[in-house]
Amino acid sequence: MKTEQNKQPNKLTVDEKAQLKRWASATPAQRLAWLEEAQQIALKSGALKSNSRGQN
């Protein structure tokens, strides 16, 4: 006998839907700016190492 759960998996909240809508409406330039900012944060925090050419 199967038991049904009241929760629907992968259902988004209202806030998550709004965030996805904002992201999808962003221009390519806005997305690139966000990516560059995220990379700078990752570099400063040590989560990402610099990949400078010519240096070991």
HUSULCOR-V159463 format. One record per helix or strand. SS is the DSSP state (a for helix, b for strand). FROM is the first residue (numbers start at 1). LEN is the number of residues. If there is no record, write none. Layout:
ss:SS from:FROM len:LEN
ss:SS from:FROM len:LEN
This chain:
ss:a from:14 len:11
ss:a from:28 len:18
